[in-house]
Amino acid sequence: MAASDHNFRYLVKPGTDFAFVSKFRLWIAMSGLLITISIASLFVNKAVRGSYLNWTIDFKGGTEIIYKFKDRAKPDSYVYADAGKVRGALGEAGAEGFDVSEMTWTEEVGDKEVTVRGAMVRTPRFGAMTPAQQKAAGDAFAAKFADRGIDSMQWSGDRLFVRSKAHITDAEAGEVFKASGLEIKPWGASAALYSVPDEGTGEYKQTFAMFGLDRQYELVLEKALPEVDVVTEATSQVSAKAGAELRNEGIKALFYAMLLITLYLAVRFDVRYAPGAILATMHDAIMVIGVFSVTWTDVSLTSVAALLTVIGFSVNDTVVIFDRIRENQVKLKDKRLERIVDISLNEVVVRSILTSATVFAVTLIMNVFGTGLVRNFAFAMNAGIITGAYSSIFLAPPVFLWVSKRFYSGPAPKRAGAKAAAAEA
């Protein structure tokens, strides 16, 4: 009975024989160039932007603010504010490097327990003012009250300490700070302490405190969501030291992952396969970091998790290729190792492309339609899947081939020559 034609479409037609080995030098040279660009971009960022990568609050510290939202028409009723709208409002207000995520908790209102759906805003800023705001507010204050005999002005965080010959009221100062986008915090009953001159010098020593970052963002959100009363639930700060420790732990995690991969391949196959996998893994890590560096994308703990996922995905693809090479070494003993590698890669290249394309398509959708940390994770995965598929095919096999021919294909040339000379004698 004659075989019937099937309806499948081949990505690569059966019998196609790509010459992978003959192009290995070209691919390795290209990888070397891209790695050089990636590393160089880090130093360019350091020189231009002051930091190697765009670290988020996870690594350089900052402020965490939790907001809850109430209905202005019904003060006792909580409403849901979409994280995307919160993110958009802060972005339009000029906030940078922040992240917004939804939070849910329960709260007692009267005699019943209600569910509150709030938002947590994480920003690398520690204070209410940027250096530019601080300078602009200070200059405007000095110009406005030049006739009050100001002897000294000094900022300390969100507070301005002033010594002057004449008294400056909170209302007067508030108008100046408002022009710079700041809101003065009234002292209440304590204001009387600053309205009396010093007995010894006759000078007025006053302190003008600004509302914190939580209040600034609160006003921005209330402007963007006029039907909502935004309430600050909690504010906390993450120290820069803690962030640096997290960054160092993330780097250690990458090296530990590479070490365990080496041990796994040494046991699963033999030592010849480990160098290729390690080089491919390092290549993937550097390339993903390079993409984050060139695009100046936020680097968070989620990015580190994505990078570790990329490493695992790449190693899995590399192991499949190495397994086929090992099988063909047993079946094709009459062929040279270069030809065995070529045959093996031709047999698995379609599998590698389809697997990578499937994962890439899913993460691309997450990258296009996702927001916040979801997009951050998907972006790293998109870059890593491309480099992972590339390194598994064009970097790991040539290193295995070089190690095998250099250290496992008989005596070294000098020793072989010495033995031949001794035989002739």
matplotlib code that plots the C-alpha trace (Angstrom):
import matplotlib.pyplot as plt

x = [0.0, 1.5, 2.3, -0.1, 1.2, 0.8, -0.5, 2.3, 4.5, 8.2, 10.0, 13.1, 12.7, 14.0, 17.5, 18.6, 22.2, 23.4, 27.1, 27.2, 30.8, 32.3, 30.6, 31.6, 34.4, 32.0, 29.4, 32.0, 33.5, 30.0, 29.4, 32.7, 31.7, 28.3, 29.7, 32.2, 29.5, 27.4, 30.3, 31.3, 27.7, 27.9, 30.9, 29.3, 26.2, 28.5, 30.2, 27.0, 24.3, 26.3, 25.3, 26.1, 22.5, 19.1, 18.7, 15.3, 14.5, 15.3, 19.0, 19.6, 16.9, 14.0, 10.5, 7.5, 4.1, 0.8, -2.4, -6.1, -8.9, -12.2, -15.3, -15.6, -19.4, -19.3, -16.3, -16.9, -16.8, -13.6, -13.2, -10.8, -8.3, -6.7, -2.9, -2.6, -4.3, -2.1, 1.0, -0.2, -0.9, 2.5, 4.2, 2.5, 3.5, 7.2, 7.9, 10.7, 11.9, 8.8, 6.7, 3.0, 1.5, -1.9, -2.4, -5.4, -6.0, -9.0, -10.0, -12.8, -15.3, -17.9, -19.0, -18.0, -14.9, -14.3, -11.7, -9.6, -7.9, -5.1, -1.8, 1.8, 4.0, 7.8, 10.2, 13.9, 13.4, 13.9, 12.7, 10.0, 12.3, 14.6, 17.9, 16.5, 13.3, 15.4, 17.6, 14.7, 12.8, 15.8, 16.6, 13.0, 12.8, 16.0, 14.8, 11.3, 12.5, 15.7, 14.2, 13.9, 17.6, 18.3, 21.6, 21.6, 19.6, 20.3, 18.3, 18.3, 16.2, 12.8, 13.3, 14.7, 16.4, 16.4, 18.0, 16.6, 16.3, 12.5, 9.8, 8.5, 5.1, 4.1, 1.5, 4.1, 6.6, 3.9, 3.2, 6.9, 7.2, 3.9, 5.4, 8.1, 5.6, 6.0, 3.6, 4.6, 3.6, 1.9, 3.4, 0.0, 0.5, 4.2, 4.3, 4.5, 8.0, 9.3, 7.6, 9.7, 13.3, 16.3, 17.0, 20.7, 21.0, 17.5, 17.3, 14.4, 15.4, 12.7, 12.2, 9.9, 9.1, 7.7, 5.1, 6.8, 6.8, 3.6, 1.7, 3.1, 2.0, -1.4, -2.1, -1.1, -3.4, -6.3, -5.9, -6.0, -8.8, -11.1, -13.9, -11.5, -10.1, -6.6, -5.4, -1.8, -2.0, 1.7, 5.1, 8.5, 12.0, 14.4, 17.9, 20.6, 22.7, 20.0, 19.5, 23.3, 23.2, 20.3, 22.3, 25.3, 23.2, 21.7, 25.1, 26.1, 23.0, 24.1, 27.5, 26.1, 23.7, 26.7, 28.6, 25.7, 25.3, 28.9, 28.6, 25.4, 26.9, 30.1, 27.9, 25.3, 27.8, 31.5, 33.8, 34.2, 30.6, 30.8, 33.0, 30.7, 27.6, 29.4, 30.5, 26.9, 25.5, 27.9, 27.1, 23.4, 23.8, 26.0, 23.8, 20.7, 22.5, 23.7, 20.2, 19.1, 22.1, 21.6, 17.8, 18.2, 15.4, 14.7, 16.7, 14.8, 14.7, 12.2, 14.9, 17.2, 14.5, 14.0, 17.8, 18.0, 15.0, 16.8, 19.9, 17.8, 16.0, 19.3, 20.9, 18.0, 18.3, 22.1, 21.6, 19.3, 21.9, 24.7, 22.6, 22.1, 25.8, 26.6, 24.1, 25.5, 29.1, 28.0, 26.0, 28.3, 31.8, 33.0, 32.6, 34.8, 33.7, 33.1, 30.6, 28.9, 28.4, 27.0, 24.6, 23.4, 22.7, 20.8, 18.6, 17.7, 17.8, 14.1, 13.2, 15.3, 13.7, 10.1, 10.6, 12.2, 9.6, 6.7, 8.1, 9.1, 5.5, 4.0, 6.5, 6.1, 2.4, 3.3, 5.7, 3.3, 0.2, 1.7, 2.7, 5.1, 7.0, 5.2, 6.6, 10.0, 10.1, 8.8, 11.4, 14.3, 12.8, 12.4, 16.0, 17.2, 15.3, 16.9, 20.4, 19.8, 18.7, 21.7, 24.3, 23.0, 23.5, 26.4, 28.5, 28.2, 29.0, 32.1, 33.6, 32.8, 34.4, 37.6, 37.9, 37.5, 40.0, 42.5, 42.5, 40.7, 42.0, 45.3, 48.7, 49.7, 51.6, 55.0, 54.7, 53.7, 56.7, 59.0, 57.7, 58.2, 61.7, 62.5, 61.0, 63.2, 66.3]
y = [0.0, 3.3, 5.9, 8.9, 12.4, 14.2, 17.7, 18.9, 21.8, 21.6, 24.6, 23.1, 20.4, 16.9, 16.3, 20.0, 20.1, 23.4, 23.8, 25.0, 24.0, 26.0, 29.2, 28.8, 31.4, 34.0, 33.4, 33.5, 36.8, 38.3, 37.2, 38.7, 42.0, 42.1, 41.2, 44.0, 46.5, 45.3, 45.7, 49.1, 50.4, 49.8, 52.1, 54.7, 54.7, 55.2, 58.1, 59.8, 58.8, 58.1, 54.4, 51.2, 50.1, 51.7, 50.1, 50.3, 50.7, 47.0, 47.7, 51.4, 52.0, 54.4, 54.9, 52.6, 54.3, 52.4, 54.3, 53.5, 55.1, 56.4, 57.5, 61.3, 61.0, 58.2, 58.8, 55.4, 53.5, 52.2, 52.2, 50.5, 52.5, 50.8, 50.5, 51.5, 54.8, 55.4, 54.6, 56.9, 59.8, 59.6, 59.3, 62.4, 64.3, 63.6, 60.8, 58.5, 55.1, 54.2, 51.1, 50.6, 47.3, 46.5, 45.5, 44.0, 43.9, 43.9, 46.7, 47.1, 49.8, 50.2, 46.7, 45.0, 43.9, 45.2, 44.4, 47.3, 47.3, 49.8, 50.5, 50.4, 52.9, 52.3, 55.0, 55.5, 58.9, 59.4, 63.0, 65.2, 67.3, 66.7, 68.6, 70.9, 71.6, 72.3, 74.8, 76.5, 76.8, 78.1, 80.8, 81.9, 82.1, 84.2, 86.6, 87.0, 87.8, 89.7, 92.6, 90.5, 90.4, 86.7, 85.8, 82.1, 79.4, 75.7, 72.7, 69.5, 66.9, 68.3, 71.2, 74.7, 76.3, 80.1, 82.9, 86.4, 89.8, 90.0, 87.3, 85.3, 83.8, 80.3, 81.8, 84.0, 81.2, 78.8, 80.9, 80.8, 77.0, 76.4, 78.0, 75.3, 72.5, 72.1, 72.3, 73.6, 71.7, 73.9, 73.7, 74.3, 75.3, 75.0, 78.0, 80.4, 79.1, 80.5, 83.9, 85.1, 86.5, 85.1, 87.0, 87.2, 88.1, 89.4, 87.1, 84.9, 81.2, 79.5, 76.0, 75.5, 71.8, 70.4, 67.7, 64.4, 62.4, 60.6, 63.9, 65.0, 61.8, 62.0, 65.4, 64.2, 61.2, 63.2, 65.6, 62.7, 60.9, 63.7, 61.4, 59.6, 60.7, 59.3, 58.4, 57.5, 54.2, 53.7, 55.1, 53.3, 53.6, 51.0, 51.9, 52.1, 49.7, 47.0, 47.6, 47.1, 43.8, 42.6, 43.5, 41.6, 38.6, 38.7, 38.6, 35.7, 33.8, 34.0, 32.6, 29.9, 28.9, 28.7, 26.5, 24.1, 23.9, 22.9, 20.2, 18.9, 18.7, 17.0, 14.3, 14.1, 14.0, 14.5, 17.4, 18.2, 19.6, 21.8, 24.7, 25.2, 25.4, 27.8, 30.1, 30.1, 30.8, 33.7, 35.0, 35.0, 36.8, 39.5, 40.0, 40.4, 42.8, 44.7, 45.0, 46.5, 48.8, 50.1, 50.6, 51.9, 49.7, 49.3, 46.5, 45.0, 41.7, 40.6, 41.2, 38.9, 36.3, 36.6, 36.3, 33.1, 31.8, 32.6, 30.7, 27.7, 27.8, 28.2, 25.3, 23.1, 23.8, 23.2, 19.9, 18.7, 19.5, 17.9, 14.8, 14.4, 14.9, 12.2, 9.8, 10.4, 9.8, 6.3, 5.7, 7.5, 6.2, 6.2, 10.0, 12.8, 14.8, 17.9, 16.0, 14.5, 18.0, 19.2, 16.3, 16.7, 20.4, 19.8, 17.3, 19.5, 23.0, 23.0, 21.8, 24.6, 27.3, 26.1, 25.8, 29.2, 30.8, 29.5, 30.9, 34.1, 34.6, 34.2, 36.6, 39.1, 39.3, 39.9, 42.6, 44.4, 44.3, 43.9, 46.7, 47.2, 44.2, 41.9, 43.9, 44.0, 40.2, 39.7, 42.1, 40.2, 37.0, 38.3, 39.3, 36.1, 33.7, 35.1, 35.0, 31.6, 30.0, 31.6, 30.5, 26.9, 26.4, 28.7, 28.9, 25.8, 23.2, 25.0, 25.2, 21.5, 20.7, 22.7, 21.1, 17.6, 18.2, 20.0, 17.7, 14.4, 13.6, 11.9, 13.2, 16.8, 17.7, 18.1, 14.8, 13.1, 14.6, 13.5, 9.9, 9.8, 11.0, 8.4, 5.7, 6.7, 6.7]
z = [0.0, -1.1, 1.6, 1.5, 1.6, 4.9, 5.4, 7.7, 6.8, 7.5, 8.9, 7.4, 4.7, 5.5, 4.2, 4.6, 5.6, 7.1, 7.5, 11.1, 11.9, 9.0, 10.3, 13.9, 13.7, 12.3, 15.1, 17.8, 16.4, 16.3, 19.9, 21.0, 19.4, 21.1, 24.5, 24.1, 23.3, 26.2, 28.7, 27.2, 27.6, 31.3, 31.6, 29.3, 31.6, 34.6, 33.0, 31.6, 34.0, 37.2, 37.4, 35.5, 35.4, 36.1, 39.6, 41.2, 44.8, 45.3, 44.9, 45.7, 48.3, 48.3, 49.6, 49.7, 50.1, 50.5, 49.5, 49.9, 48.0, 49.3, 47.5, 47.9, 47.9, 50.5, 52.9, 54.6, 51.3, 49.7, 46.0, 43.6, 41.7, 38.7, 39.1, 35.5, 36.1, 39.2, 37.2, 34.4, 36.7, 38.4, 35.0, 33.6, 36.8, 35.9, 38.4, 37.4, 38.3, 40.3, 40.3, 41.2, 42.4, 43.8, 47.4, 49.2, 53.0, 55.4, 57.6, 60.2, 59.4, 62.1, 63.1, 59.9, 58.1, 54.6, 51.9, 50.9, 47.5, 47.6, 45.8, 46.8, 45.1, 45.2, 44.2, 44.4, 45.9, 49.6, 50.0, 48.8, 46.7, 43.8, 43.8, 41.1, 43.2, 46.3, 44.4, 42.7, 46.0, 47.8, 45.2, 45.0, 48.8, 49.1, 46.3, 47.8, 51.3, 50.6, 52.5, 55.7, 56.3, 55.8, 57.4, 56.5, 54.7, 54.8, 53.6, 55.6, 53.9, 53.5, 55.9, 55.3, 58.3, 58.1, 60.2, 59.5, 61.0, 60.4, 60.9, 57.9, 58.3, 57.1, 54.8, 53.1, 52.7, 51.5, 48.5, 47.4, 47.9, 46.1, 43.0, 43.1, 43.4, 47.2, 50.1, 53.4, 56.5, 59.1, 62.7, 64.4, 68.0, 67.7, 65.2, 68.2, 69.0, 65.7, 66.0, 68.9, 68.2, 69.9, 73.2, 72.5, 68.8, 68.1, 65.0, 64.1, 63.8, 61.7, 60.2, 57.2, 56.7, 53.5, 53.2, 52.3, 49.1, 50.1, 50.2, 46.9, 45.2, 47.0, 45.5, 42.0, 42.3, 43.6, 40.6, 38.2, 40.0, 41.1, 42.3, 44.7, 48.1, 48.3, 51.8, 52.8, 54.7, 55.4, 54.4, 54.9, 53.5, 52.2, 53.0, 50.3, 52.3, 52.2, 48.5, 47.9, 49.8, 47.7, 44.5, 45.7, 46.6, 43.1, 41.5, 43.8, 42.7, 39.1, 39.8, 42.0, 39.2, 36.8, 39.2, 39.7, 35.9, 35.6, 38.2, 36.5, 33.1, 34.4, 36.0, 33.3, 30.4, 31.0, 31.6, 27.9, 27.7, 30.8, 29.3, 26.4, 28.6, 31.0, 28.1, 26.7, 30.1, 30.7, 27.2, 27.8, 31.2, 29.7, 26.7, 28.8, 31.1, 28.0, 26.7, 30.0, 29.9, 26.4, 26.8, 30.4, 31.5, 35.3, 36.9, 39.8, 41.7, 39.1, 36.5, 38.4, 38.6, 34.8, 34.2, 36.3, 34.3, 31.0, 32.2, 33.0, 29.7, 27.8, 29.6, 28.9, 25.2, 25.4, 27.1, 24.4, 21.7, 23.7, 24.2, 20.5, 19.9, 22.4, 20.8, 17.4, 18.6, 19.4, 16.2, 13.8, 14.9, 11.3, 10.9, 12.1, 15.1, 13.1, 10.9, 13.9, 15.4, 12.0, 11.7, 15.3, 15.0, 11.8, 13.6, 16.6, 15.1, 14.3, 17.8, 19.3, 17.1, 17.7, 21.5, 21.7, 19.4, 21.5, 24.8, 23.0, 21.7, 25.2, 26.8, 23.9, 24.7, 28.3, 27.3, 25.0, 27.1, 30.6, 32.9, 35.8, 37.1, 34.6, 31.6, 33.3, 33.6, 30.1, 28.6, 30.2, 28.9, 25.4, 25.2, 27.0, 24.8, 21.6, 23.1, 24.7, 21.4, 19.7, 22.2, 22.5, 18.7, 17.9, 21.0, 23.2, 20.4, 19.0, 22.5, 23.0, 19.7, 20.5, 24.0, 22.5, 19.7, 21.9, 25.0, 24.0, 20.5, 21.2, 22.3, 22.0, 18.8, 20.6, 22.4, 19.2, 17.4, 20.2, 20.0, 16.2, 16.5, 19.2, 17.0, 14.0, 16.2]

ax = plt.figure().add_subplot(projection="3d")
ax.plot(x, y, z, "-o")
ax.set_aspect("equal")
plt.show()
